[in-house]
Amino acid sequence: MFTNPIKASWLAFAVVAATGAAAQTDIIMSNDNNEKGLKGQTFDLLVTELENRLGDRANVEMHHSGTLFDQQSQIQGLQLGAVNIISPTAGVYSSVNEKVGALQLPFLLNTPAKIQAAVADPLVREAIMPTFNDQNIEIIAVWMNGPRDLGYKADAPILLPSDAQGLKVRVQSAPIFVKTWEAVDASPVGINWSESPTALQQGVIDGAEVTPNSWRGSSTYQFVDHITKTDHQYSFYLVGANKAWWDSLDDDVRPEIEAALEVATDWNMSQASSLNDGDLEFMAGEGVKIHDLTAEQRAVWVEAMQPVWQELGTDLLGEEVMTRLKSIAAAE
């Protein structure tokens, strides 16, 4: 039987190309926030590290500003495998793991070191992490964001919980954020952060409670008069991977992803404090009035939000785990 050598060579090339394409690992990542903030910058560093380490062994896709999945849809997208890696604020995972909100109880874990200690603690992990695995989610890193501060449109500053009564505050649609502001008789409104500038302009909300780098990175600070440094929660991100995808990674690929994550995470930790301080200084220079709380004023906020510890902490995790979290929070 006659074989066309040219056709045969092209067939051989096609087989090799197809085999090479099949061996390439897709790494699709979605950021529900903008690329200018701390999380966006951390994701971009991760992309660079992945591309440098994996080269043509991987196809890395990065989608910023909720263009692939927004704050509300990203969890389901991850579970279904439509995206491989996401990094929501920890409380956003409450839709699939209600216990995770305890890590963001107001005025509890208020520094990056305490958050890291809590996430690494065996007792805390055993109480929270298995539920993620049951939901096809693998937590692969913890990234910091910064202290959540209250920004708002008003003639006078908000310095006490009583000043916030009735204030329409944009929050993420998760119990830990909603309950925190209901505790001071504000009116939490659950909408995506990307919708907040328009909502502020239209009066749908009076303010929001996000980190300084989120205020500046999104330019939303332009639509408020004041930012009060309530620092009621230290916001952080749980980097989640689709568990089925993560478990299926080749032995020569997963270690490279883990190494890239370590570099990005170390950089993220080193930048959180200075970046947020710098953003507050920048916004003050742009005319936003920045307000610090006195120790006495902060104590009133702490007392007002204390009931959330019981409902979203002790009632969900039990006394033993909450005692451990309080111990971690009290450490210097």
N, C-alpha and C positions, 0 to 999 in steps of 0.2 A: 504494500500500500504506500502510495507516494505521500510524503509529508512536506508541506511547504515550510522551509527553514525560517523564513521571515515571520510567517504566521506563528510558528512554534515559539520563536523567541519572544514575540509579543505576548503570547499566552503565558510564558514563563514569567515575564515581567509583571503581568497582571496579577498572577498568583502571589508573587513576592510583595507587590504593592498592597494587595488585599490583606496579606498576612501582617504586614507592617502596620496598616491602618487598624486592624483588629487589635493589635497589641498596644495601641495608644490609649492611655487612660484619660478619660474626660474628667476634668475638675471644674465644675460649674458652681460659682459662688454668687450669692445675692446679698446686697447690703440695702436694708430698708431706709438708710439715712444717706445724707449727702457725702460726696467724696472729700470735702474740705475738712470735715471734722476729724476728731481723733480716730474714730472707727474707720472712716473712709481711708485715712492715711495708713492705718494699720493693715487694712485689706490690701492696699496697693503695694506695701512692702512685702506682704505675703505672696502676692502675685509675682513680684520680682524674684523672690527667693525660690519659688516653685519653678519658674521658667529657667533660672540659672542651674538648678539642681537636676531637673528632669529633662530639660531640652525637648527634643522631638518625641520623647516617650510619653508626653502628656499634652493634652489640649486644654489650656487654662482659659476660662471665660469669667470675666468679672462684670457684674451688673450693679451699678450704684443707683441711689435715689429711688428705690422701689420700682425700677423699670421692669424687673422680672417678677418679683413678688413684693407686696407691701407688708406693713406691720401685721395686718390681719390674716393674710393668706400664706405667709412664708412657712409657717409650721406645717400646714398641710402639704405644701409643695415639697418640703423636705421629706416628709413621711412617704410621699408617693414616689420619690426619686426623681422629680422634675428638676431639683437642684441638689447639689451634693453637700454644700457647706453654707450655713447661715450664722448670724451672730446677733440675735435679738437681746434686748435688755432682759435680764433674768426673769422678771415678772411676766413677760409676754408668754413664757412657756406654761403659764397657769392653765391655759386651755387644755393641756394634755397632762399636766402634773401640778395639781393645786398646792402641793406642799412646798414647791420652790419659792413661793412668795415669802416664806419665812426668812429667806436670806436677804430680803430687802425691807424688813420691818423698820418703821421710822425710828431714827435715833438709836439703832442697835449696832450693826456692823458699819462703822463710819469711817474706816480707812481701808486702803487696798490690802494692807497686811492682814487685817482681821478677816476680810473677805476670803483671801487666799487660805488662811488658817481654817476657816469654817468649811470651805469646799473640800479641803484635804483631810479634814477630821473623819476618822473611820465611822464613828457613831452617826454623825450628820450625813455622811455619804450613804450609809446603809438605809437611812430613813428617807432619802430623797432620790438617789440616782437610779435604783432598779426600775422605777416607773418609767424613766426615759427609755431604757432599753426595751421595755415592754411595748413602747410606742414607736419602735424602730428609729430611735435617736441615740446617738453616742456623743456624749459631751467630751470634746477633745482639747479644749483650752478655756481659759478665763481671761477676758480683756477688760481693762478698766475704762471708765468713761469720765466720772467726776462727780462732785456733789450736786445734787439737784437743788436748783434755786428758783424762787418764784418771781416771774416777770409779769408785769401787768400795766394796763392803762388806768391811770387814776390821778386825781389832783393831789392826794396825800399818800404818804408811804404806808405800807402794811407792815406793822412791827409786832402785832399780837394776833393770836388766833381770832379774837373778836373782830379785828379789822377785816378778816377774810370771809365773814359770814355773808352768804349769798353770792360770793364771787364766782363767776362762771370760769372754771379752770380747766383748760385742756389737759387730759391725762391719756395715757395708753389704756386701752380697754382690757384691764386686768384687775382682779379684786384688790391686790395690794395697793394699787394707785388710787382706785376709786374709794376704798374704805379709808385710806389715809386722809383724804380731803373731806370726806363726809364727817370724819371725827371732829373737824373744826367748823362744821356747818357751812362749808363752801358747797358749790354745785359743780361737781366734776362732770366734764363732757368728754366722752371717749371718741376721739377722732385721730386719724393719721397725722403725724407731725407735718407731712408735706402739705396738708390742708390748712395748717394753722395760720399762716400769713393772711390768707383770704378770710378765714373765720374771724381773725382779729379786726380786720378792716370792716367787715360786715356786722360786727357786734355779736356774732354767734358765741364768742367767748370773750372774756375780759382779760385773760392772761393764760399762762402756762407754767409748768414746772419741769424744766429740763436743765441740763448742765450748761455752764458758760460756753464750752466749745460747740455745743449744739445751737445755742442762741446765736453765736457769731457765725458758725459755719454755714448756717442756713439763711443768714441775714435777717432772721425774724426779729432780732433786737430792734430793728428799725421801726417796728410797729408797737413798741411799748415805751412807757415813760420811766418805769422804775424796775429794778431788780433787787429783791431782798434776799440776802444770803441766808436763807433758812437752813440750808445744808441738811434737810430732814432725812434724806437717804443718800448713800453713796452708790451711784448708779454704776453697774458693771454689766458686761455681756457674757453670756455663756455661748461659746462657739460650739455649734452642734453639727454633726455629720449624719447623713443617712446611714443607719447602722448596717443595713444589708450591703451598701456600697463600700463602707469602711472595712467590713469583714472580708470582702471579696478582693481587696487590693493585693497586688502581688507583693511578695516579701521584699523585693528590691525597690518598691515604690512607697509603701507606707512609711518606712524609716526616713525617707527623704521628705515626705510631707510633714512628719513629726518634727524633723530638724528645722524645716522652714517655719513651722508654727512656733517653735521655741524662739527663733530669732525675732519674729514679729511680736510675740508676746513680751519678750524682754524689752524691746523698744517701746512698746505700748506702756508698760509699767514705768519706764524711765521718763515718759513724756507727760503723763496724766496731770500731775500737780502743776508743773511750770506752764503747760499749755492753757489750762483753765485760768490760772492767775493772770496770764498774759491777755487772755480774752476779756476778762473783767476790766483790766486796765484799758484795753482798746475801746471797749464799749463806753466806759466812762468818758473817754476822750471824744466820743461821738455824741455825747449829750445825754446818755442814759444815766439816771441817778442810781447809784449803787449804795445799798444800805446794809450795814452790819448790825447784828443783834447784840444787845448786852447779854451778860450771863443770866440776868433776871428774866429778860424777855425770852431767851431760849428755853429756860426752865418751864415757862408757861406753855410753850409749844410742845415740849416733851411730855408734860402731864396731859395735855389735851389729846395727844395721839397715842397715849399709852394703851387704851382699850384695844387697839388693833393687835397688840402683842398676844392677847388672849384668843381672839377670834381666828386670826390667821397664823398664829404660832402654836401656842399650847394646845388648842383644840384640835389641830391637824397633826402635830408632831408628837404630842405627849410631853409630860413634865420633864422626863429625863433628857430629851433632846433639847428642849428649850433651856434647861439648866446649863447644858453644855454651851449653847449659843451665847447665853448671858455671861458665862465664864470667859469665853473667847473675847466677847465685846469689852469686858472689864480689864483685860490684860493691857499693859502698857506697850 
